[in-house]
Amino acid sequence: MMFTHEHEQLRRTVERFCREEINPHYEAWEEAGIYPAHDVFRRLGELGLLGLTKPASVGGAELDYSYAVVMAEALGACRGGAVPMSIGVQTDMATPALARFGSAELQQEFLAPAIAGEMVACVGVSEPGAGSDVAAIRTTARKDGDDYVIDGGKLWITNGAQADWMCCLATTSEGAAHRNKSLIVVPMRTRGVTVERTIRKIGMLASDTAQIHFDGVRVPQRYRIGDEGRGFTYQMLQFQEERLWAAANSLQGLDRAIADTIEYTRQRRIFGRSVLDQQVVHYTLAELQTEVEALRALVYRATERYVAGQDVTQLASMAKLKAGRLTREVADKCLQYWGGMGFTWDNPVSQLYRDGRVASIGGGADEVMLSIIAKIAGTLPKGDA
Ligand SMILES: Cc1cc2nc3c(=O)[nH]c(=O)nc-3n(C[C@H](O)[C@H](O)[C@H](O)COP(=O)(O)OP(=O)(O)OC[C@H]3O[C@@H](n4cnc5c(N)ncnc54)[C@H](O)[C@@H]3O)c2cc1C
């Protein structure tokens, strides 16, 4: 992929933001189990970073998706994965469907403030009984006059404890599971919406992950994004950007883990030579660097095709799968070469080890990616999801 001066400028701006405005607070936010998303988003909004690919009519920059990928990659300059993940939810997971299919009125009410950094968004797909099997969701939105009345709940909602609105997938009619759902904007301060709890996790600590309950939540039908019954399809499209974003976002953390490990093992001596001088160590690190470059090439290729208007479902799924697997491998192998230091909390590689584990689970588990890839390859048995 050819990067222009504008891409490089964007990359520098985002990396500086991470170094100067996020990293100094990172430890405190991790300890608190939440970070001030409203404050951080207001700053990102001022810098014009929350609407790179969004329409100008709502304050976006209307750039192509390669800019979103550059930003995702540059956010890897953050010390951990939690804050980038939360920002990615705002820019590339909760808002793409609203930008593509939402009415002008709905976009002014919810997308424009999300781009300005005045509102925090979350995306509500997963539920206690439905994660990988999205079609199995149980949250319903029943029509009553001009409103929908929503009952049910969502689990694992990133930004959920502090979000202003949710892009919520709910069942809106009887009928086939892929054609009876809609995406609806649910303002989180509406009566009947409760944050039941925030979930204690093994990583991504600075990001709040919430369980949300809906009890007779009344929202106007005009809060539906696009057509009724198209929510599942819209969400599948929205997942493309989420997956490409996640793969791009993993790259810098992997580079850094390897670089930090090279630096540490170069000065750490065992049996009369450095740890790095052991052939198994420098060969393993060389192998991992090669893998990261291969992942980067895959991400850029998928991006190029996406920008050209092609369907990249398969390539984005491959990139997400590879990113998840490679993050686990890099974190585990690098951690090993730090010895006991690798097992300490403040070690940069142990941070990747904790935060990176979710890459093989969230946004579609590795096995879900394999099913999609196989389905497009025509090798999935008929009738399998
Ligand atoms: C930190 C974090 C943040 C998240 N943020 C959000 C969010 O903001 N919004 C949201 O909607 N969701 C979010 N999620 C939920 C996430 O998308 C789900 O956890 C994920 O889709 C997996 O669903 P599940 O946890 O229900 O696992 P299950 O669906 O129960 O799957 C369990 C395991 O089964 C295996 N599996 C799945 N499919 C197959 C198959 N076909 N064949 C064989 N094995 C298979 C996989 O290994 C999978 O991990 C988040 C999750 C985490 C952990």
The ligand as an SDF file (V2000), in Angstrom:
LIG
                    3D

 53 58  0  0  0  0  0  0  0  0999 V2000
  -12.8760   -7.7890   26.4970 C   0  0  0  0  0  0  0  0  0  0  0  0
  -14.0680   -8.0800   25.6300 C   0  0  0  0  0  0  0  0  0  0  0  0
  -14.7160   -7.0350   24.9990 C   0  0  0  0  0  0  0  0  0  0  0  0
  -15.8580   -7.2810   24.2150 C   0  0  0  0  0  0  0  0  0  0  0  0
  -16.5340   -6.2230   23.6690 N   0  0  0  0  0  0  0  0  0  0  0  0
  -17.7290   -6.4520   23.0550 C   0  0  0  0  0  0  0  0  0  0  0  0
  -18.5640   -5.3730   22.6430 C   0  0  0  0  0  0  0  0  0  0  0  0
  -18.2100   -4.1940   22.7930 O   0  0  0  0  0  0  0  0  0  0  0  0
  -19.7690   -5.6450   22.0680 N   0  0  0  0  0  0  0  0  0  0  0  0
  -20.2000   -6.9390   21.8670 C   0  0  0  0  0  0  0  0  0  0  0  0
  -21.2810   -7.1270   21.3280 O   0  0  0  0  0  0  0  0  0  0  0  0
  -19.4350   -7.9820   22.2590 N   0  0  0  0  0  0  0  0  0  0  0  0
  -18.2160   -7.7720   22.8440 C   0  0  0  0  0  0  0  0  0  0  0  0
  -17.4470   -8.8370   23.2770 N   0  0  0  0  0  0  0  0  0  0  0  0
  -17.9810  -10.2020   23.1210 C   0  0  0  0  0  0  0  0  0  0  0  0
  -17.2240  -11.0370   22.1270 C   0  0  0  0  0  0  0  0  0  0  0  0
  -17.5060  -10.6120   20.8190 O   0  0  0  0  0  0  0  0  0  0  0  0
  -17.6320  -12.4960   22.3880 C   0  0  0  0  0  0  0  0  0  0  0  0
  -17.0060  -12.8680   23.5990 O   0  0  0  0  0  0  0  0  0  0  0  0
  -17.1980  -13.4160   21.2730 C   0  0  0  0  0  0  0  0  0  0  0  0
  -17.9550  -13.1850   20.1160 O   0  0  0  0  0  0  0  0  0  0  0  0
  -17.3460  -14.9020   21.6730 C   0  0  0  0  0  0  0  0  0  0  0  0
  -18.6190  -15.1500   22.1630 O   0  0  0  0  0  0  0  0  0  0  0  0
  -18.8290  -15.9180   23.5810 P   0  0  0  0  0  0  0  0  0  0  0  0
  -17.9420  -15.2530   24.5650 O   0  0  0  0  0  0  0  0  0  0  0  0
  -20.2620  -15.9660   23.8490 O   0  0  0  0  0  0  0  0  0  0  0  0
  -18.2470  -17.3570   23.3190 O   0  0  0  0  0  0  0  0  0  0  0  0
  -19.0770  -18.6000   22.7240 P   0  0  0  0  0  0  0  0  0  0  0  0
  -19.9200  -18.1550   21.5820 O   0  0  0  0  0  0  0  0  0  0  0  0
  -19.7100  -19.3030   23.8640 O   0  0  0  0  0  0  0  0  0  0  0  0
  -17.9150  -19.4810   22.1460 O   0  0  0  0  0  0  0  0  0  0  0  0
  -17.0030  -20.1800   23.0020 C   0  0  0  0  0  0  0  0  0  0  0  0
  -15.8860  -20.7250   22.1620 C   0  0  0  0  0  0  0  0  0  0  0  0
  -16.3930  -21.6760   21.2340 O   0  0  0  0  0  0  0  0  0  0  0  0
  -15.5000  -21.7830   20.1540 C   0  0  0  0  0  0  0  0  0  0  0  0
  -16.2430  -21.7600   18.8890 N   0  0  0  0  0  0  0  0  0  0  0  0
  -17.0180  -20.7780   18.3900 C   0  0  0  0  0  0  0  0  0  0  0  0
  -17.5270  -21.1190   17.1870 N   0  0  0  0  0  0  0  0  0  0  0  0
  -17.0560  -22.3590   16.9210 C   0  0  0  0  0  0  0  0  0  0  0  0
  -17.1980  -23.2550   15.8410 C   0  0  0  0  0  0  0  0  0  0  0  0
  -17.9500  -22.9490   14.7690 N   0  0  0  0  0  0  0  0  0  0  0  0
  -16.5700  -24.4440   15.9200 N   0  0  0  0  0  0  0  0  0  0  0  0
  -15.8150  -24.7660   16.9860 C   0  0  0  0  0  0  0  0  0  0  0  0
  -15.6420  -23.9500   18.0310 N   0  0  0  0  0  0  0  0  0  0  0  0
  -16.2350  -22.7680   17.9960 C   0  0  0  0  0  0  0  0  0  0  0  0
  -14.5260  -20.5940   20.2430 C   0  0  0  0  0  0  0  0  0  0  0  0
  -13.2700  -21.0570   20.6910 O   0  0  0  0  0  0  0  0  0  0  0  0
  -15.1770  -19.7180   21.2760 C   0  0  0  0  0  0  0  0  0  0  0  0
  -14.2280  -18.9280   21.9680 O   0  0  0  0  0  0  0  0  0  0  0  0
  -16.2980   -8.6070   24.0310 C   0  0  0  0  0  0  0  0  0  0  0  0
  -15.6270   -9.6550   24.6570 C   0  0  0  0  0  0  0  0  0  0  0  0
  -14.5340   -9.4080   25.4640 C   0  0  0  0  0  0  0  0  0  0  0  0
  -13.8840  -10.5680   26.1530 C   0  0  0  0  0  0  0  0  0  0  0  0
  1  2  1  0
  2  3  1  0
  2 52  2  0
  3  4  2  0
  4  5  1  0
  4 50  1  0
  5  6  2  0
  6  7  1  0
  6 13  1  0
  7  8  2  0
  7  9  1  0
  9 10  1  0
 10 11  2  0
 10 12  1  0
 12 13  2  0
 13 14  1  0
 14 15  1  0
 14 50  1  0
 15 16  1  0
 16 17  1  0
 16 18  1  0
 18 19  1  0
 18 20  1  0
 20 21  1  0
 20 22  1  0
 22 23  1  0
 23 24  1  0
 24 25  2  0
 24 26  1  0
 24 27  1  0
 27 28  1  0
 28 29  2  0
 28 30  1  0
 28 31  1  0
 31 32  1  0
 32 33  1  0
 33 34  1  0
 33 48  1  0
 34 35  1  0
 35 36  1  0
 35 46  1  0
 36 37  1  0
 36 45  1  0
 37 38  2  0
 38 39  1  0
 39 40  1  0
 39 45  2  0
 40 41  1  0
 40 42  2  0
 42 43  1  0
 43 44  2  0
 44 45  1  0
 46 47  1  0
 46 48  1  0
 48 49  1  0
 50 51  2  0
 51 52  1  0
 52 53  1  0
M  END
$$$$
